[in-house]
Amino acid sequence: MSKDKLLPASIVFLGISLIISARIISNGLEINGRFSGEGISIGLNNINNTIYDTINKIMNSDNSKEILTISEAADYLGISEDKLNKIINGSDGNKTGIPHTTIGSEYLFSRKALNEWVESSNEIR
């Protein structure tokens, strides 16, 4: 074959190979894009569910309750019950004395008094 006939055949062959490879690449991107898109959607749904659950817990918690038990007071202060017991008994070296009332063997706490105690404890430090 002469060079005059090989040049057009080479151009046609190159064009066909470009079209085929573009089609293969676009199919691959479509499949991978779909899978990564689904993964992102699942991740976003998990985040949305976590945020929704947290908001529900906050909204449904009884913040209007003024008198707290020891477990509620510990949760409210963000500490363990053991730590709260140590603060009550003064065995943690805390001299400020957390405000509480004892009825029988049960400790009760005022939410307002706990807030004031936390604020005064921060001022002392």
PAFINU-521553 format. One record per residue (C-alpha): residue in three letters; x, z, y. Coordinates in Angstrom, 3 decimals, m for minus. Last residue first. Layout:
BEGIN
+------+----------+----------+----------+
! gunu !       c1 !       c3 !       c2 !
+------+----------+----------+----------+
!  ALA !        X !        Z !        Y !
...
+------+----------+----------+----------+
//
This chain:
BEGIN
+------+----------+----------+----------+
! gunu !       c1 !       c3 !       c2 !
+------+----------+----------+----------+
!  ARG !  m10.271 !   90.205 !   29.276 !
!  ILE !  m12.665 !   92.738 !   30.793 !
!  GLU !  m14.801 !   89.970 !   32.334 !
!  ASN !  m15.249 !   88.270 !   28.951 !
!  SER !  m16.451 !   91.522 !   27.398 !
!  SER !  m18.932 !   91.940 !   30.270 !
!  GLU !  m20.390 !   88.477 !   29.600 !
!  VAL !  m20.589 !   89.081 !   25.844 !
!  TRP !  m22.257 !   92.473 !   26.397 !
!  GLU !  m24.765 !   90.976 !   28.834 !
!  ASN !  m25.723 !   88.285 !   26.318 !
!  LEU !  m25.985 !   90.888 !   23.548 !
!  ALA !  m28.201 !   93.066 !   25.765 !
!  LYS !  m30.528 !   90.110 !   26.407 !
!  ARG !  m30.761 !   89.278 !   22.698 !
!  SER !  m31.539 !   92.918 !   21.915 !
!  PHE !  m30.027 !   94.076 !   18.646 !
!  LEU !  m31.339 !   95.975 !   15.631 !
!  TYR !  m29.236 !   97.727 !   12.986 !
!  GLU !  m30.931 !   98.890 !    9.796 !
!  SER !  m29.970 !  102.093 !    7.976 !
!  GLY !  m32.886 !  104.096 !    9.311 !
!  ILE !  m33.597 !  102.480 !   12.648 !
!  THR !  m30.317 !  101.944 !   14.467 !
!  THR !  m30.279 !  100.443 !   17.925 !
!  HIS !  m27.591 !   98.129 !   19.231 !
!  PRO !  m25.342 !   97.451 !   22.202 !
!  ILE !  m21.813 !   96.432 !   21.157 !
!  GLY !  m19.279 !   99.060 !   22.064 !
!  THR !  m16.615 !   98.066 !   24.621 !
!  LYS !  m13.757 !   99.778 !   22.761 !
!  ASN !  m13.035 !   96.987 !   20.278 !
!  GLY !  m10.212 !   98.119 !   18.003 !
!  ASP !  m11.726 !   96.318 !   15.016 !
!  SER !  m12.867 !   99.542 !   13.338 !
!  GLY !  m15.295 !  100.336 !   16.153 !
!  ASN !  m18.210 !  100.785 !   13.734 !
!  ILE !  m20.341 !   98.214 !   15.550 !
!  ILE !  m17.410 !   95.791 !   15.925 !
!  LYS !  m16.544 !   96.157 !   12.232 !
!  ASN !  m20.197 !   95.556 !   11.299 !
!  LEU !  m20.203 !   92.409 !   13.477 !
!  LYS !  m17.066 !   91.144 !   11.703 !
!  ASP !  m18.689 !   91.754 !    8.324 !
!  GLU !  m21.876 !   89.993 !    9.466 !
!  SER !  m19.811 !   86.928 !   10.302 !
!  ILE !  m19.457 !   85.591 !   13.835 !
!  GLY !  m21.264 !   82.970 !   15.922 !
!  LEU !  m22.865 !   85.466 !   18.300 !
!  TYR !  m26.383 !   84.266 !   17.452 !
!  ASP !  m25.524 !   84.023 !   13.757 !
!  ALA !  m24.197 !   87.597 !   13.797 !
!  ALA !  m27.272 !   88.733 !   15.736 !
!  GLU !  m29.571 !   87.029 !   13.219 !
!  SER !  m27.712 !   88.674 !   10.314 !
!  ILE !  m27.812 !   92.080 !   12.034 !
!  THR !  m31.509 !   91.779 !   12.853 !
!  LEU !  m32.558 !   90.462 !   16.247 !
!  ILE !  m35.051 !   91.642 !   18.853 !
!  GLU !  m35.906 !   89.155 !   21.642 !
!  LYS !  m37.291 !   86.274 !   19.569 !
!  SER !  m37.914 !   83.445 !   22.037 !
!  ASN !  m35.055 !   81.436 !   20.585 !
!  ASP !  m36.981 !   80.992 !   17.342 !
!  SER !  m35.170 !   78.018 !   15.909 !
!  ASN !  m37.397 !   74.959 !   15.607 !
!  MET !  m35.903 !   73.034 !   18.533 !
!  ILE !  m32.314 !   73.842 !   17.576 !
!  LYS !  m32.860 !   73.064 !   13.906 !
!  ASN !  m34.728 !   69.882 !   14.815 !
!  ILE !  m31.898 !   68.784 !   17.124 !
!  THR !  m29.385 !   69.340 !   14.333 !
!  ASP !  m31.496 !   67.388 !   11.837 !
!  TYR !  m31.897 !   64.470 !   14.274 !
!  ILE !  m28.155 !   64.413 !   15.023 !
!  THR !  m27.345 !   64.386 !   11.316 !
!  ASN !  m29.943 !   61.689 !   10.632 !
!  ASN !  m28.603 !   59.525 !   13.463 !
!  ILE !  m25.041 !   59.903 !   12.177 !
!  ASN !  m26.125 !   58.949 !    8.662 !
!  ASN !  m28.099 !   55.985 !   10.004 !
!  LEU !  m25.055 !   54.857 !   11.997 !
!  GLY !  m22.904 !   54.978 !    8.869 !
!  ILE !  m25.483 !   53.018 !    6.865 !
!  SER !  m25.715 !   50.398 !    9.604 !
!  ILE !  m21.920 !   50.129 !    9.803 !
!  GLY !  m21.728 !   49.614 !    6.071 !
!  GLU !  m24.491 !   46.999 !    6.215 !
!  GLY !  m22.619 !   45.157 !    8.954 !
!  SER !  m19.424 !   45.324 !    6.909 !
!  PHE !  m21.238 !   43.701 !    4.003 !
!  ARG !  m22.936 !   41.038 !    6.125 !
!  GLY !  m19.745 !   40.211 !    7.979 !
!  ASN !  m17.879 !   39.840 !    4.706 !
!  ILE !  m20.470 !   37.395 !    3.346 !
!  GLU !  m20.735 !   35.414 !    6.580 !
!  LEU !  m16.974 !   35.377 !    7.072 !
!  GLY !  m16.436 !   34.032 !    3.570 !
!  ASN !  m19.093 !   31.361 !    4.009 !
!  SER !  m17.532 !   30.319 !    7.338 !
!  ILE !  m14.068 !   30.121 !    5.750 !
!  ILE !  m15.275 !   27.926 !    2.875 !
!  ARG !  m17.165 !   25.614 !    5.260 !
!  ALA !  m14.122 !   25.302 !    7.541 !
!  SER !  m11.977 !   24.499 !    4.476 !
!  ILE !  m14.368 !   21.733 !    3.399 !
!  ILE !  m14.586 !   20.215 !    6.894 !
!  LEU !  m10.802 !   20.317 !    7.363 !
!  SER !  m10.258 !   18.735 !    3.913 !
!  ILE !  m12.669 !   15.917 !    4.778 !
!  GLY !  m10.909 !   15.252 !    8.092 !
!  LEU !   m7.462 !   15.229 !    6.450 !
!  PHE !   m8.671 !   12.751 !    3.801 !
!  VAL !  m10.157 !   10.493 !    6.491 !
!  ILE !   m6.931 !   10.648 !    8.538 !
!  SER !   m4.801 !    9.963 !    5.463 !
!  ALA !   m6.957 !    6.953 !    4.529 !
!  PRO !   m6.663 !    5.603 !    8.086 !
!  LEU !   m2.840 !    5.953 !    7.991 !
!  LEU !   m2.356 !    4.638 !    4.454 !
!  LYS !   m3.816 !    1.166 !    5.177 !
!  ASP !   m1.456 !    0.305 !    8.029 !
!  LYS !    1.484 !    1.843 !    6.195 !
!  SER !    1.116 !   m0.707 !    3.445 !
!  MET !    0.000 !    0.000 !    0.000 !
+------+----------+----------+----------+
//
